[in-house]
Amino acid sequence: MPLAFIIIGFLIFAFFVKIDEKAHARIVAKIEANLHDESDAAKYGEDIAKAALLGKESAAR
C-alpha cells in the first residue's frame, strides 16, 4: 500500500507540477529572503546563549 501511494504521488508530481523560469525565480527569491531572516535569528540566538553562559540576563534583551 505505501508503495502504491509513492508511485501515485510521483505520477501526479511528474505530470501536473511544472516549474517555469518565473516560478523558479520566485522560489529562489523566497529562499534567499528566508536564509537572510534565519541568519538574523541565529545571531540573536548566539547573543542569548552567550548571555546565558556569562550569567547576564539583561544583555539578551
N, CA and C atoms as a LAMMPS dump frame, in Angstrom:
ITEM: TIMESTEP
0
ITEM: NUMBER OF ATOMS
183
ITEM: BOX BOUNDS ff ff ff
-5.0000000000000000e+02 5.0000000000000000e+02
-5.0000000000000000e+02 5.0000000000000000e+02
-5.0000000000000000e+02 5.0000000000000000e+02
ITEM: ATOMS id mol type element x y z
1 1 1 N 0.811 -1.198 0
2 1 2 C 0 0 0
3 1 3 C 0.865 1.277 0
4 2 1 N 1.866 1.391 0.882
5 2 2 C 2.689 2.601 0.851
6 2 3 C 3.387 2.792 -0.504
7 3 1 N 3.838 1.716 -1.106
8 3 2 C 4.495 1.816 -2.406
9 3 3 C 3.525 2.352 -3.456
10 4 1 N 2.282 1.952 -3.38
11 4 2 C 1.277 2.438 -4.33
12 4 3 C 1.091 3.946 -4.181
13 5 1 N 1.041 4.444 -2.94
14 5 2 C 0.897 5.883 -2.713
15 5 3 C 2.126 6.651 -3.2
16 6 1 N 3.29 6.078 -3.018
17 6 2 C 4.515 6.718 -3.501
18 6 3 C 4.478 6.836 -5.024
19 7 1 N 4.087 5.771 -5.698
20 7 2 C 4.021 5.783 -7.162
21 7 3 C 2.964 6.771 -7.641
22 8 1 N 1.804 6.778 -7.006
23 8 2 C 0.744 7.722 -7.383
24 8 3 C 1.219 9.156 -7.176
25 9 1 N 1.864 9.419 -6.062
26 9 2 C 2.387 10.759 -5.795
27 9 3 C 3.424 11.175 -6.817
28 10 1 N 4.296 10.259 -7.18
29 10 2 C 5.309 10.554 -8.191
30 10 3 C 4.662 10.88 -9.53
31 11 1 N 3.66 10.106 -9.93
32 11 2 C 2.986 10.344 -11.207
33 11 3 C 2.267 11.692 -11.219
34 12 1 N 1.603 12.016 -10.129
35 12 2 C 0.934 13.319 -10.039
36 12 3 C 1.96 14.434 -10.156
37 13 1 N 3.07 14.308 -9.434
38 13 2 C 4.113 15.331 -9.493
39 13 3 C 4.694 15.44 -10.891
40 14 1 N 4.967 14.317 -11.515
41 14 2 C 5.611 14.314 -12.831
42 14 3 C 4.719 14.931 -13.91
43 15 1 N 3.407 14.719 -13.826
44 15 2 C 2.523 15.181 -14.891
45 15 3 C 1.855 16.527 -14.623
46 16 1 N 1.739 16.932 -13.368
47 16 2 C 0.97 18.138 -13.067
48 16 3 C 1.783 19.292 -12.494
49 17 1 N 2.976 19.049 -12.005
50 17 2 C 3.773 20.121 -11.42
51 17 3 C 4.795 20.578 -12.446
52 18 1 N 4.617 21.775 -12.913
53 18 2 C 5.544 22.354 -13.886
54 18 3 C 6.122 23.641 -13.288
55 19 1 N 7.43 23.785 -13.368
56 19 2 C 8.085 24.979 -12.85
57 19 3 C 8.754 25.69 -14.017
58 20 1 N 8.28 26.901 -14.307
59 20 2 C 8.896 27.691 -15.369
60 20 3 C 9.931 28.641 -14.746
61 21 1 N 10.554 29.452 -15.584
62 21 2 C 11.603 30.353 -15.102
63 21 3 C 11.06 31.37 -14.104
64 22 1 N 9.856 31.837 -14.343
65 22 2 C 9.248 32.825 -13.453
66 22 3 C 9.013 32.223 -12.061
67 23 1 N 8.48 31.012 -12.024
68 23 2 C 8.235 30.343 -10.753
69 23 3 C 9.556 30.033 -10.054
70 24 1 N 10.557 29.633 -10.814
71 24 2 C 11.861 29.336 -10.247
72 24 3 C 12.465 30.582 -9.603
73 25 1 N 12.378 31.708 -10.292
74 25 2 C 12.914 32.959 -9.754
75 25 3 C 12.196 33.358 -8.467
76 26 1 N 10.885 33.16 -8.432
77 26 2 C 10.102 33.484 -7.242
78 26 3 C 10.506 32.579 -6.069
79 27 1 N 10.709 31.301 -6.332
80 27 2 C 11.108 30.359 -5.288
81 27 3 C 12.489 30.706 -4.751
82 28 1 N 13.423 30.998 -5.642
83 28 2 C 14.784 31.342 -5.232
84 28 3 C 14.783 32.614 -4.39
85 29 1 N 14.007 33.619 -4.796
86 29 2 C 13.935 34.866 -4.034
87 29 3 C 13.382 34.621 -2.638
88 30 1 N 12.373 33.765 -2.544
89 30 2 C 11.779 33.466 -1.24
90 30 3 C 12.773 32.721 -0.345
91 31 1 N 13.515 31.778 -0.906
92 31 2 C 14.518 31.036 -0.134
93 31 3 C 15.621 31.969 0.353
94 32 1 N 16.091 32.857 -0.532
95 32 2 C 17.132 33.798 -0.13
96 32 3 C 16.644 34.721 0.979
97 33 1 N 15.393 35.152 0.914
98 33 2 C 14.84 36.001 1.966
99 33 3 C 14.765 35.237 3.28
100 34 1 N 14.363 33.968 3.215
101 34 2 C 14.287 33.165 4.431
102 34 3 C 15.664 32.915 5.02
103 35 1 N 16.662 32.697 4.183
104 35 2 C 18.015 32.486 4.687
105 35 3 C 18.527 33.732 5.385
106 36 1 N 18.224 34.889 4.837
107 36 2 C 18.641 36.143 5.461
108 36 3 C 17.963 36.302 6.823
109 37 1 N 16.665 36.007 6.899
110 37 2 C 15.932 36.105 8.159
111 37 3 C 16.472 35.127 9.186
112 38 1 N 16.808 33.909 8.768
113 38 2 C 17.321 32.906 9.689
114 38 3 C 18.7 33.292 10.217
115 39 1 N 19.515 33.937 9.385
116 39 2 C 20.84 34.323 9.864
117 39 3 C 20.716 35.386 10.948
118 40 1 N 19.737 36.286 10.826
119 40 2 C 19.497 37.27 11.875
120 40 3 C 19.028 36.586 13.152
121 41 1 N 18.146 35.601 13.012
122 41 2 C 17.654 34.87 14.172
123 41 3 C 18.774 34.075 14.812
124 42 1 N 19.651 33.494 13.995
125 42 2 C 20.771 32.728 14.549
126 42 3 C 21.707 33.637 15.328
127 43 1 N 21.951 34.842 14.829
128 43 2 C 22.819 35.787 15.533
129 43 3 C 22.185 36.165 16.858
130 44 1 N 20.889 36.408 16.866
131 44 2 C 20.19 36.74 18.1
132 44 3 C 20.264 35.569 19.076
133 45 1 N 20.125 34.347 18.56
134 45 2 C 20.229 33.157 19.403
135 45 3 C 21.61 33.014 19.994
136 46 1 N 22.644 33.334 19.208
137 46 2 C 24.011 33.285 19.729
138 46 3 C 24.194 34.301 20.844
139 47 1 N 23.614 35.492 20.689
140 47 2 C 23.705 36.515 21.732
141 47 3 C 23.046 36.042 23.014
142 48 1 N 21.911 35.388 22.888
143 48 2 C 21.207 34.87 24.066
144 48 3 C 22.04 33.786 24.744
145 49 1 N 22.627 32.896 23.935
146 49 2 C 23.439 31.821 24.501
147 49 3 C 24.658 32.381 25.227
148 50 1 N 25.305 33.365 24.643
149 50 2 C 26.466 33.985 25.303
150 50 3 C 26.055 34.633 26.608
151 51 1 N 24.929 35.335 26.595
152 51 2 C 24.457 35.991 27.812
153 51 3 C 24.129 34.968 28.888
154 52 1 N 23.533 33.839 28.475
155 52 2 C 23.182 32.801 29.446
156 52 3 C 24.436 32.171 30.04
157 53 1 N 25.447 31.954 29.204
158 53 2 C 26.679 31.358 29.7
159 53 3 C 27.433 32.304 30.621
160 54 1 N 27.353 33.593 30.337
161 54 2 C 28.05 34.577 31.159
162 54 3 C 27.221 35.023 32.355
163 55 1 N 25.959 34.586 32.406
164 55 2 C 25.1 34.92 33.537
165 55 3 C 24.53 36.323 33.468
166 56 1 N 24.415 36.862 32.28
167 56 2 C 23.898 38.219 32.112
168 56 3 C 22.52 38.144 31.478
169 57 1 N 21.485 38.265 32.304
170 57 2 C 20.112 38.184 31.784
171 57 3 C 19.742 39.398 30.958
172 58 1 N 20.128 40.566 31.381
173 58 2 C 19.685 41.777 30.711
174 58 3 C 20.409 42.006 29.376
175 59 1 N 21.514 41.337 29.113
176 59 2 C 22.269 41.519 27.869
177 59 3 C 21.492 40.998 26.669
178 60 1 N 20.635 40.009 26.869
179 60 2 C 19.9 39.405 25.754
180 60 3 C 18.67 40.236 25.389
181 61 1 N 18.266 41.139 26.246
182 61 2 C 17.053 41.923 25.978
183 61 3 C 17.319 43.129 25.237
